[in-house]
Amino acid sequence: MRSDVLEKAVAEACGIGVSLTVHKSIDSTNSWSMQQCKSGRTMPFACFTESQTMGRGRRGKRWYLPANSNIAMSVCWSFDRLDQQLHLLPISIALAIVETLERFKIAKVQIKWPNDVYVQGKKIAGILIETQVIKGKLMEEEVINNSGLKKHQLAVVIGIGLNFDMSSLNISDAGVLPAFTDIESEMAKQHIEYKVSREEVASVLLQNVVSTCQRFQQNAEKNLQQFYAHYDYCKNKMVDLMFENGDILSGIARGVNENAELIVEINGETRVFNSVDVSVKASPK
């Protein structure tokens, strides 16, 4: 992937300069981006890597992406840490991935709460969002428009792993993984004749994520409604809820509330969860 080509595409599509770094190999795009934030790098910026040795998912899980055949990306953006809608960002970013897949005619795309994207019941992408409060640093567009310091700035690192071609994955090395799929497999299964390159998908994905960040405040609630109405993979299915202490609860997922918290019916009682691992079982009869 060429950083200059990707930067130009984003500038033309979104009207903003995003500094981009493409690595041959690093431990984690999110870890690298967080270090860049700590060193005071101007936002927004992004990075891709061809090989990720310590890719991370939620709760410290590993994210496996074979080298030189998939998409590992992080975008660092400045948000106001007092923004009352930031809890809706994961859903909005998931929709940016959905939009990317649908752009290439891939159908039956859904979002598994809170941060995975599925196609036909199999995982194709994951999201890891991390934050860091910083002071005295500005996005370039804020320097131009405001010329002053923003008091409550939050650096938000949006990490995305998107399966493009998983055919080279060594399952024995990766261990037990959930059912997964990739773009090339889905295009073949769904008889999509158009041939897409990994670089083209990466470019569209970056544009969609940047556009989502630009319009987040205006579109956050609309994005939540779009997720609930069209893309909620868990809704009305039996789920197991797995907690960090090892406890497991089972129930029927009933969508999300206005805070993007998961609503689950357990033994006739409606309960709400904002941080838990979810395993989808089967739809109730």
BALUM-725983 format. One record per residue (C-alpha): chain; x, y, z negated; residue in three letters. Coordinates in Angstrom, 1 decimal, decimal comma. Layout:
BEGIN
+-------+--------+--------+--------+------+
! chain !     c1 !     c2 !     c3 ! resn !
+-------+--------+--------+--------+------+
!     A !      X !      Y !      Z !  Ala !
...
+-------+--------+--------+--------+------+
//
This chain:
BEGIN
+-------+--------+--------+--------+------+
! chain !     c1 !     c2 !     c3 ! resn !
+-------+--------+--------+--------+------+
!     A !    0,0 !    0,0 !    0,0 !  Met !
!     A !    1,2 !    3,5 !    0,8 !  Arg !
!     A !    0,7 !    6,2 !   -1,7 !  Ser !
!     A !    0,7 !    9,0 !    0,8 !  Asp !
!     A !   -2,1 !    7,4 !    2,8 !  Val !
!     A !   -4,2 !    6,8 !   -0,2 !  Leu !
!     A !   -3,6 !   10,3 !   -1,6 !  Glu !
!     A !   -4,6 !   11,9 !    1,8 !  Lys !
!     A !   -7,8 !    9,8 !    1,9 !  Ala !
!     A !   -8,9 !   10,9 !   -1,6 !  Val !
!     A !   -8,1 !   14,5 !   -0,9 !  Ala !
!     A !  -10,2 !   14,5 !    2,3 !  Glu !
!     A !  -13,1 !   12,6 !    0,7 !  Ala !
!     A !  -13,2 !   14,2 !   -2,7 !  Cys !
!     A !  -11,6 !   17,6 !   -2,2 !  Gly !
!     A !   -9,1 !   17,1 !   -5,0 !  Ile !
!     A !   -5,4 !   16,2 !   -5,3 !  Gly !
!     A !   -4,7 !   12,9 !   -7,1 !  Val !
!     A !   -1,1 !   12,1 !   -7,7 !  Ser !
!     A !   -0,6 !    8,4 !   -6,9 !  Leu !
!     A !    2,1 !    5,9 !   -7,7 !  Thr !
!     A !    2,3 !    2,4 !   -6,1 !  Val !
!     A !    4,5 !    0,0 !   -8,1 !  His !
!     A !    6,0 !   -3,2 !   -6,8 !  Lys !
!     A !    5,7 !   -4,8 !  -10,3 !  Ser !
!     A !    4,8 !   -3,5 !  -13,8 !  Ile !
!     A !    3,4 !   -5,0 !  -17,0 !  Asp !
!     A !    0,0 !   -3,3 !  -16,8 !  Ser !
!     A !   -1,3 !   -0,3 !  -14,9 !  Thr !
!     A !   -3,2 !    0,9 !  -18,0 !  Asn !
!     A !   -0,1 !    0,6 !  -20,2 !  Ser !
!     A !    2,0 !    2,6 !  -17,7 !  Trp !
!     A !   -0,8 !    5,2 !  -17,4 !  Ser !
!     A !   -1,1 !    5,6 !  -21,1 !  Met !
!     A !    2,6 !    6,3 !  -21,4 !  Gln !
!     A !    2,4 !    8,9 !  -18,6 !  Gln !
!     A !   -0,4 !   10,6 !  -20,6 !  Cys !
!     A !    1,8 !   10,7 !  -23,7 !  Lys !
!     A !    4,6 !   12,2 !  -21,7 !  Ser !
!     A !    2,3 !   15,0 !  -20,6 !  Gly !
!     A !    1,7 !   14,2 !  -17,0 !  Arg !
!     A !   -0,8 !   16,4 !  -15,3 !  Thr !
!     A !   -4,2 !   14,8 !  -14,6 !  Met !
!     A !   -5,7 !   13,4 !  -12,5 !  Pro !
!     A !   -3,3 !   10,7 !  -11,4 !  Phe !
!     A !   -3,6 !    7,1 !  -10,5 !  Ala !
!     A !   -1,5 !    4,0 !   -9,9 !  Cys !
!     A !   -1,6 !    0,7 !   -8,2 !  Phe !
!     A !    0,7 !   -2,3 !   -8,6 !  Thr !
!     A !    1,4 !   -5,2 !   -6,3 !  Glu !
!     A !    2,2 !   -7,4 !   -9,3 !  Ser !
!     A !    1,0 !   -7,1 !  -12,9 !  Gln !
!     A !    2,8 !   -9,3 !  -15,4 !  Thr !
!     A !    0,7 !   -8,5 !  -18,5 !  Met !
!     A !   -2,7 !   -7,4 !  -17,1 !  Gly !
!     A !   -5,2 !   -6,8 !  -19,9 !  Arg !
!     A !   -8,9 !   -7,1 !  -20,3 !  Gly !
!     A !  -11,2 !   -6,3 !  -23,2 !  Arg !
!     A !  -10,3 !   -7,5 !  -26,7 !  Arg !
!     A !   -6,7 !   -8,4 !  -25,6 !  Gly !
!     A !   -7,7 !  -10,9 !  -23,0 !  Lys !
!     A !   -5,3 !  -11,6 !  -20,1 !  Arg !
!     A !   -6,4 !  -10,5 !  -16,5 !  Trp !
!     A !   -4,9 !  -12,8 !  -13,8 !  Tyr !
!     A !   -4,3 !  -11,3 !  -10,4 !  Leu !
!     A !   -1,9 !  -13,1 !   -8,0 !  Pro !
!     A !    0,8 !  -10,8 !   -6,7 !  Ala !
!     A !    0,5 !   -8,9 !   -3,4 !  Asn !
!     A !   -3,0 !  -10,1 !   -2,7 !  Ser !
!     A !   -5,4 !   -8,3 !   -5,1 !  Asn !
!     A !   -6,1 !   -4,8 !   -6,4 !  Ile !
!     A !   -4,9 !   -3,6 !   -9,8 !  Ala !
!     A !   -5,5 !    0,0 !  -10,3 !  Met !
!     A !   -5,7 !    2,7 !  -13,1 !  Ser !
!     A !   -7,0 !    6,2 !  -12,8 !  Val !
!     A !   -6,3 !    8,8 !  -15,5 !  Cys !
!     A !   -8,9 !   11,6 !  -15,8 !  Trp !
!     A !   -9,5 !   14,4 !  -18,2 !  Ser !
!     A !  -12,9 !   14,4 !  -20,1 !  Phe !
!     A !  -14,2 !   16,5 !  -22,9 !  Asp !
!     A !  -14,0 !   14,3 !  -25,9 !  Arg !
!     A !  -17,1 !   16,0 !  -27,3 !  Leu !
!     A !  -19,1 !   14,8 !  -24,2 !  Asp !
!     A !  -22,1 !   12,9 !  -25,6 !  Gln !
!     A !  -22,3 !   10,8 !  -22,5 !  Gln !
!     A !  -18,9 !    9,2 !  -22,5 !  Leu !
!     A !  -20,4 !    5,9 !  -23,7 !  His !
!     A !  -22,0 !    5,7 !  -20,2 !  Leu !
!     A !  -18,7 !    5,8 !  -18,4 !  Leu !
!     A !  -18,2 !    2,0 !  -18,1 !  Pro !
!     A !  -21,5 !    1,5 !  -16,4 !  Ile !
!     A !  -20,8 !    4,4 !  -14,0 !  Ser !
!     A !  -17,4 !    2,9 !  -13,1 !  Ile !
!     A !  -18,9 !   -0,5 !  -12,6 !  Ala !
!     A !  -21,4 !    1,1 !  -10,1 !  Leu !
!     A !  -18,4 !    2,6 !   -8,3 !  Ala !
!     A !  -17,1 !   -0,9 !   -7,8 !  Ile !
!     A !  -20,6 !   -2,1 !   -6,7 !  Val !
!     A !  -20,7 !    0,8 !   -4,2 !  Glu !
!     A !  -17,3 !   -0,3 !   -2,8 !  Thr !
!     A !  -18,4 !   -3,9 !   -2,3 !  Leu !
!     A !  -21,7 !   -2,9 !   -0,7 !  Glu !
!     A !  -19,8 !   -0,6 !    1,6 !  Arg !
!     A !  -18,3 !   -3,7 !    3,1 !  Phe !
!     A !  -21,7 !   -5,4 !    3,3 !  Lys !
!     A !  -21,2 !   -7,8 !    0,4 !  Ile !
!     A !  -24,6 !   -8,6 !   -1,1 !  Ala !
!     A !  -25,9 !  -10,0 !   -4,4 !  Lys !
!     A !  -23,6 !   -7,7 !   -6,5 !  Val !
!     A !  -24,5 !   -7,3 !  -10,2 !  Gln !
!     A !  -22,9 !   -5,8 !  -13,3 !  Ile !
!     A !  -22,5 !   -8,0 !  -16,4 !  Lys !
!     A !  -22,7 !   -5,8 !  -19,4 !  Trp !
!     A !  -20,5 !   -4,1 !  -20,4 !  Pro !
!     A !  -17,6 !   -4,1 !  -18,0 !  Asn !
!     A !  -17,6 !   -6,9 !  -15,4 !  Asp !
!     A !  -18,9 !   -7,0 !  -11,8 !  Val !
!     A !  -20,3 !  -10,2 !  -10,4 !  Tyr !
!     A !  -21,2 !  -11,5 !   -7,0 !  Val !
!     A !  -23,6 !  -14,4 !   -6,8 !  Gln !
!     A !  -23,0 !  -15,2 !  -10,4 !  Gly !
!     A !  -19,2 !  -15,2 !  -10,3 !  Lys !
!     A !  -16,8 !  -12,6 !  -11,6 !  Lys !
!     A !  -15,1 !  -10,4 !   -9,0 !  Ile !
!     A !  -13,9 !   -7,4 !  -11,0 !  Ala !
!     A !  -13,3 !   -6,2 !  -14,5 !  Gly !
!     A !  -12,9 !   -2,8 !  -16,2 !  Ile !
!     A !  -10,8 !   -1,7 !  -19,1 !  Leu !
!     A !  -11,2 !    1,9 !  -20,3 !  Ile !
!     A !   -8,8 !    3,3 !  -22,9 !  Glu !
!     A !   -8,6 !    6,9 !  -24,3 !  Thr !
!     A !   -6,1 !    9,2 !  -25,9 !  Gln !
!     A !   -6,5 !   12,7 !  -27,3 !  Val !
!     A !   -4,0 !   15,1 !  -25,9 !  Ile !
!     A !   -3,5 !   18,8 !  -26,4 !  Lys !
!     A !   -2,4 !   21,6 !  -24,1 !  Gly !
!     A !   -2,5 !   19,6 !  -20,8 !  Lys !
!     A !   -4,8 !   20,4 !  -18,0 !  Leu !
!     A !   -6,1 !   19,0 !  -14,8 !  Met !
!     A !   -4,7 !   21,0 !  -11,9 !  Glu !
!     A !   -8,2 !   22,2 !  -10,9 !  Glu !
!     A !   -8,8 !   23,5 !  -14,4 !  Glu !
!     A !   -5,6 !   25,5 !  -14,3 !  Val !
!     A !   -6,8 !   27,2 !  -11,2 !  Ile !
!     A !  -10,3 !   27,8 !  -12,3 !  Asn !
!     A !   -9,9 !   28,6 !  -16,0 !  Asn !
!     A !   -6,3 !   29,6 !  -16,6 !  Ser !
!     A !   -6,7 !   28,7 !  -20,3 !  Gly !
!     A !   -6,4 !   25,7 !  -22,5 !  Leu !
!     A !   -9,2 !   23,3 !  -23,0 !  Lys !
!     A !   -9,6 !   22,6 !  -26,7 !  Lys !
!     A !  -11,1 !   19,1 !  -26,8 !  His !
!     A !   -9,3 !   17,2 !  -24,0 !  Gln !
!     A !   -9,4 !   13,5 !  -23,8 !  Leu !
!     A !   -7,2 !   11,4 !  -21,5 !  Ala !
!     A !   -9,3 !    8,5 !  -20,2 !  Val !
!     A !   -7,5 !    5,7 !  -18,5 !  Val !
!     A !   -9,8 !    3,6 !  -16,2 !  Ile !
!     A !   -8,3 !    0,3 !  -15,4 !  Gly !
!     A !   -9,8 !   -1,9 !  -12,7 !  Ile !
!     A !   -8,9 !   -5,4 !  -11,5 !  Gly !
!     A !  -10,6 !   -6,4 !   -8,3 !  Leu !
!     A !  -10,2 !   -9,8 !   -6,7 !  Asn !
!     A !   -9,4 !   -9,5 !   -3,1 !  Phe !
!     A !   -7,8 !  -12,9 !   -2,3 !  Asp !
!     A !   -7,5 !  -15,3 !   -5,2 !  Met !
!     A !   -6,5 !  -18,3 !   -3,1 !  Ser !
!     A !   -2,9 !  -18,3 !   -4,5 !  Ser !
!     A !   -3,9 !  -18,4 !   -8,1 !  Leu !
!     A !   -2,3 !  -21,2 !  -10,0 !  Asn !
!     A !   -5,2 !  -22,4 !  -12,2 !  Ile !
!     A !   -2,9 !  -24,5 !  -14,4 !  Ser !
!     A !   -0,9 !  -21,4 !  -15,3 !  Asp !
!     A !   -3,9 !  -19,2 !  -15,8 !  Ala !
!     A !   -5,7 !  -21,7 !  -18,1 !  Gly !
!     A !   -9,5 !  -21,7 !  -18,6 !  Val !
!     A !  -11,1 !  -18,9 !  -16,6 !  Leu !
!     A !  -14,8 !  -18,0 !  -16,0 !  Pro !
!     A !  -16,1 !  -18,7 !  -12,6 !  Ala !
!     A !  -14,7 !  -16,2 !  -10,2 !  Phe !
!     A !  -14,9 !  -15,1 !   -6,6 !  Thr !
!     A !  -13,1 !  -12,6 !   -4,3 !  Asp !
!     A !  -13,8 !  -10,3 !   -1,4 !  Ile !
!     A !  -12,4 !  -12,6 !    1,3 !  Glu !
!     A !  -14,3 !  -15,6 !    0,0 !  Ser !
!     A !  -17,6 !  -13,6 !   -0,2 !  Glu !
!     A !  -17,2 !  -12,1 !    3,3 !  Met !
!     A !  -16,8 !  -15,6 !    4,6 !  Ala !
!     A !  -19,7 !  -17,1 !    2,6 !  Lys !
!     A !  -22,0 !  -14,2 !    3,6 !  Gln !
!     A !  -21,0 !  -14,4 !    7,3 !  His !
!     A !  -19,7 !  -10,9 !    7,4 !  Ile !
!     A !  -17,8 !  -10,6 !   10,6 !  Glu !
!     A !  -16,1 !   -7,3 !    9,9 !  Tyr !
!     A !  -12,4 !   -7,9 !    8,8 !  Lys !
!     A !  -11,3 !   -5,6 !    6,0 !  Val !
!     A !   -7,8 !   -5,1 !    4,7 !  Ser !
!     A !   -6,8 !   -4,9 !    1,1 !  Arg !
!     A !   -5,5 !   -1,3 !    1,6 !  Glu !
!     A !   -8,9 !   -0,2 !    3,0 !  Glu !
!     A !  -10,7 !   -1,6 !    0,0 !  Val !
!     A !   -8,3 !    0,0 !   -2,4 !  Ala !
!     A !   -8,7 !    3,4 !   -0,6 !  Ser !
!     A !  -12,5 !    3,2 !   -0,8 !  Val !
!     A !  -12,4 !    2,0 !   -4,4 !  Leu !
!     A !  -10,1 !    4,9 !   -5,4 !  Leu !
!     A !  -12,4 !    7,4 !   -3,7 !  Gln !
!     A !  -15,5 !    6,1 !   -5,4 !  Asn !
!     A !  -13,9 !    6,1 !   -8,8 !  Val !
!     A !  -12,6 !    9,7 !   -8,4 !  Val !
!     A !  -16,0 !   10,8 !   -7,1 !  Ser !
!     A !  -17,7 !    9,1 !  -10,1 !  Thr !
!     A !  -15,4 !   11,0 !  -12,5 !  Cys !
!     A !  -16,1 !   14,3 !  -10,7 !  Gln !
!     A !  -19,8 !   13,9 !  -10,9 !  Arg !
!     A !  -20,1 !   12,0 !  -14,2 !  Phe !
!     A !  -21,8 !   14,6 !  -16,3 !  Gln !
!     A !  -24,5 !   15,2 !  -13,6 !  Gln !
!     A !  -25,0 !   11,5 !  -12,8 !  Asn !
!     A !  -24,4 !    9,5 !  -16,0 !  Ala !
!     A !  -28,1 !    9,0 !  -17,0 !  Glu !
!     A !  -29,1 !    8,3 !  -13,4 !  Lys !
!     A !  -26,3 !    5,7 !  -13,1 !  Asn !
!     A !  -27,6 !    4,0 !  -16,3 !  Leu !
!     A !  -31,1 !    3,9 !  -14,8 !  Gln !
!     A !  -29,8 !    2,5 !  -11,5 !  Gln !
!     A !  -27,9 !   -0,2 !  -13,4 !  Phe !
!     A !  -31,0 !   -1,2 !  -15,4 !  Tyr !
!     A !  -33,3 !   -1,2 !  -12,4 !  Ala !
!     A !  -31,1 !   -3,0 !   -9,8 !  His !
!     A !  -27,8 !   -4,4 !  -11,1 !  Tyr !
!     A !  -28,2 !   -5,8 !  -14,7 !  Asp !
!     A !  -26,9 !   -9,4 !  -14,5 !  Tyr !
!     A !  -27,8 !  -10,3 !  -18,0 !  Cys !
!     A !  -31,4 !   -9,1 !  -18,1 !  Lys !
!     A !  -33,9 !  -11,7 !  -19,1 !  Asn !
!     A !  -31,3 !  -14,5 !  -19,3 !  Lys !
!     A !  -30,2 !  -16,6 !  -22,2 !  Met !
!     A !  -27,0 !  -15,3 !  -23,7 !  Val !
!     A !  -24,5 !  -16,2 !  -26,3 !  Asp !
!     A !  -23,0 !  -13,3 !  -28,3 !  Leu !
!     A !  -19,5 !  -14,0 !  -29,5 !  Met !
!     A !  -18,0 !  -11,9 !  -32,3 !  Phe !
!     A !  -14,4 !  -11,3 !  -33,3 !  Glu !
!     A !  -14,9 !  -13,2 !  -36,5 !  Asn !
!     A !  -16,0 !  -16,3 !  -34,6 !  Gly !
!     A !  -19,7 !  -16,0 !  -35,2 !  Asp !
!     A !  -22,0 !  -16,8 !  -32,3 !  Ile !
!     A !  -25,6 !  -15,7 !  -31,9 !  Leu !
!     A !  -28,0 !  -16,8 !  -29,1 !  Ser !
!     A !  -30,9 !  -15,0 !  -27,6 !  Gly !
!     A !  -32,5 !  -13,4 !  -24,5 !  Ile !
!     A !  -31,0 !  -10,3 !  -23,1 !  Ala !
!     A !  -33,7 !   -7,6 !  -22,6 !  Arg !
!     A !  -31,6 !   -4,9 !  -20,8 !  Gly !
!     A !  -30,0 !   -1,9 !  -22,4 !  Val !
!     A !  -31,2 !    1,2 !  -24,2 !  Asn !
!     A !  -30,5 !    4,9 !  -23,5 !  Glu !
!     A !  -27,0 !    4,5 !  -25,1 !  Asn !
!     A !  -26,1 !    1,6 !  -22,8 !  Ala !
!     A !  -26,3 !   -0,8 !  -25,8 !  Glu !
!     A !  -27,3 !   -4,4 !  -25,2 !  Leu !
!     A !  -30,8 !   -5,3 !  -26,3 !  Ile !
!     A !  -31,2 !   -9,0 !  -27,3 !  Val !
!     A !  -34,3 !  -10,8 !  -28,5 !  Glu !
!     A !  -33,1 !  -13,3 !  -31,2 !  Ile !
!     A !  -35,7 !  -15,6 !  -32,8 !  Asn !
!     A !  -38,5 !  -13,1 !  -31,9 !  Gly !
!     A !  -36,6 !  -10,1 !  -33,4 !  Glu !
!     A !  -35,2 !   -7,4 !  -31,1 !  Thr !
!     A !  -31,6 !   -6,4 !  -32,0 !  Arg !
!     A !  -29,1 !   -4,0 !  -30,4 !  Val !
!     A !  -25,3 !   -4,5 !  -29,9 !  Phe !
!     A !  -22,7 !   -2,0 !  -28,7 !  Asn !
!     A !  -19,6 !   -4,2 !  -28,8 !  Ser !
!     A !  -19,7 !   -8,0 !  -28,3 !  Val !
!     A !  -18,5 !  -10,6 !  -25,8 !  Asp !
!     A !  -21,4 !  -12,0 !  -23,8 !  Val !
!     A !  -21,7 !  -15,4 !  -22,2 !  Ser !
!     A !  -24,7 !  -15,8 !  -19,9 !  Val !
!     A !  -26,4 !  -19,2 !  -20,0 !  Lys !
!     A !  -29,6 !  -19,8 !  -18,0 !  Ala !
!     A !  -32,8 !  -17,9 !  -17,5 !  Ser !
!     A !  -35,6 !  -18,8 !  -19,9 !  Pro !
!     A !  -38,5 !  -20,8 !  -18,6 !  Lys !
+-------+--------+--------+--------+------+
//
